[in-house]
Amino acid sequence: CSFCVNYRKKSKISSSKRLGLKIRLLAVATQRQQEEKEQQKKEREAVLAERLPPLNLAALSLQELQDLCKELHHKIDVVDEERYDVGLKVSKNDKEIENMKLKITENHSKVKKPQLKRVKISAEAMLSVLLGSKHKESIDFKANLKTVKKEEEKKEDVTDWRKNVEAMSGMEGRKKLFDASAN
């Protein structure tokens, strides 16, 4: 648009200042992104520390270590089963969603709008439908229409053409034609 072109030309900030602002904005954005990553790391470590207490392996005997390994393997199996179940549920839901999308597209393509049929209805019936019980008197729409009177065209008297030819023949006929065209 011409307004935008003119607006760009009349920029109040010089290009060097604009570039400096962009550089500062990018620096602030990268700094915030790094802070967010560090925050996520700290939260993850806090959750893991809460769920998994640190292991003290130095004071354990061989039998206790074997029992601990069996317990950890059992926990790993439980987590794997849960992950597998959740994955199956997600894939099942995805398939259902896809099937429903297909059904929706099929239904939209099959449904055709029926063509409306013309219904002959009188003006009074239409008013009674629109106005309901308020409509009591009948209105004569034809009485309110303008009447146009057609002007009758002037009809020339039809005479025998032979008489007309005889009257127009010779010099007298030409004079009559000349007089008629002059009027």
C-alpha positions in Angstrom: 0.0 0.0 0.0 1.2 3.5 -0.7 0.7 4.6 2.9 3.1 1.9 4.2 5.8 2.9 1.6 5.5 6.5 2.7 5.5 5.6 6.3 8.7 3.5 6.0 10.5 6.4 4.3 9.7 8.7 7.2 11.0 6.5 9.9 12.1 8.4 13.0 14.7 5.9 14.1 17.9 5.7 12.1 19.0 2.4 10.7 22.1 2.2 13.0 19.8 2.7 16.1 17.4 0.1 14.8 20.2 -2.4 14.3 21.5 -1.7 17.8 18.0 -2.3 19.2 17.7 -5.6 17.4 21.1 -6.7 18.7 20.1 -5.8 22.3 16.7 -7.6 21.9 18.4 -10.7 20.6 20.9 -10.6 23.5 18.2 -10.3 26.1 16.2 -13.1 24.4 19.1 -15.5 24.4 19.9 -14.7 28.0 16.3 -15.4 29.0 16.3 -18.6 27.0 19.4 -19.8 28.8 17.8 -18.9 32.2 14.7 -20.9 31.3 16.9 -24.0 30.4 18.7 -23.7 33.7 15.4 -23.4 35.5 14.1 -26.5 33.7 17.3 -28.5 34.7 16.9 -27.5 38.3 13.2 -28.5 38.3 14.0 -31.9 36.7 16.8 -32.6 39.3 14.4 -31.6 42.1 11.7 -34.0 40.8 14.2 -36.8 40.3 15.7 -36.3 43.8 12.2 -36.4 45.2 11.2 -39.6 43.4 14.5 -41.4 43.6 16.4 -41.0 46.9 20.2 -41.4 46.5 21.6 -44.9 46.9 24.0 -45.7 49.7 25.8 -48.7 48.3 28.9 -48.7 50.5 27.2 -50.1 53.6 25.2 -52.9 51.8 26.2 -56.5 51.7 26.1 -58.7 48.6 22.6 -60.1 49.4 21.2 -56.6 50.0 22.7 -55.4 46.7 21.0 -58.3 44.9 17.7 -57.5 46.6 18.1 -53.8 45.6 18.8 -54.8 42.0 15.7 -57.0 41.9 13.6 -54.2 43.3 14.9 -51.7 40.8 14.3 -54.2 37.9 10.7 -54.7 39.2 10.2 -50.9 39.3 11.6 -50.6 35.8 9.2 -53.3 34.6 6.2 -51.5 36.2 7.2 -48.2 34.5 7.7 -49.9 31.1 4.2 -51.5 31.4 2.7 -48.2 32.2 4.5 -46.5 29.3 3.4 -49.3 27.0 -0.3 -49.0 28.2 -0.2 -45.2 27.8 1.3 -45.6 24.3 -1.5 -48.0 23.3 -4.2 -45.6 24.6 -2.7 -42.7 22.7 -2.4 -44.7 19.4 -6.0 -46.0 19.9 -7.3 -42.4 20.5 -5.3 -41.2 17.4 -7.0 -43.9 15.3 -10.4 -43.0 16.6 -9.8 -39.3 15.9 -8.6 -40.1 12.3 -11.7 -42.3 11.8 -14.0 -39.6 13.0 -12.3 -37.0 10.7 -12.9 -39.4 7.8 -16.6 -39.8 8.8 -17.0 -36.1 9.0 -15.5 -35.5 5.6 -17.7 -38.3 4.1 -20.8 -36.9 5.7 -20.1 -33.4 4.5 -19.6 -34.6 0.9 -22.7 -36.8 0.9 -25.1 -34.2 2.3 -26.7 -32.2 -0.5 -28.9 -29.2 0.1 -32.3 -29.9 -1.3 -33.6 -27.6 -3.9 -36.4 -25.4 -2.6 -39.8 -25.9 -4.3 -41.9 -23.0 -5.3 -45.1 -22.7 -3.3 -47.9 -20.6 -4.6 -49.4 -18.6 -1.7 -51.7 -15.7 -1.8 -50.7 -12.3 -0.3 -53.3 -12.7 2.4 -52.1 -16.2 3.4 -48.5 -14.8 3.5 -49.5 -11.9 5.7 -51.4 -14.3 8.0 -48.3 -16.5 8.3 -46.0 -13.5 9.0 -48.3 -11.5 11.3 -50.2 -14.4 12.9 -53.4 -13.4 14.7 -52.7 -9.7 14.2 -53.9 -10.0 10.5 -57.6 -9.6 10.5 -58.6 -7.5 7.5 -57.9 -8.4 3.9 -55.7 -6.1 1.9 -56.4 -5.7 -1.8 -52.9 -5.2 -3.3 -54.3 -4.9 -6.8 -56.3 -1.9 -5.9 -53.1 0.0 -4.8 -51.4 -0.6 -8.1 -51.0 2.2 -10.6 -53.1 2.0 -13.7 -51.4 2.8 -16.9 -53.5 4.0 -19.8 -52.2 3.1 -23.1 -52.5 5.7 -25.7 -54.3 4.6 -28.8 -52.1 4.8 -31.9 -53.5 6.9 -34.7 -54.7 4.6 -37.3 -54.6 5.8 -40.9 -57.6 5.3 -43.0 -57.0 2.4 -45.2 -58.2 3.3 -48.7 -57.9 1.5 -51.9 -54.3 1.8 -53.1 -55.4 2.0 -56.7 -57.1 5.3 -56.1 -54.0 6.6 -54.3 -51.8 5.7 -57.3 -54.1 7.4 -59.8 -54.2 10.5 -57.6 -50.4 10.6 -57.4 -49.7 10.0 -61.0 -48.6 12.8 -63.3 -47.5 16.3 -62.3 -50.3 16.9 -59.9 -49.3 13.8 -57.9 -45.8 14.9 -57.6 -46.9 18.4 -56.5 -49.0 16.7 -53.7 -46.0 14.6 -52.6 -43.8 17.8 -52.5 -46.5 19.7 -50.5 -46.9 16.7 -48.1 -43.2 16.5 -47.4 -42.9 20.2 -46.9 -45.5 20.2 -44.1 
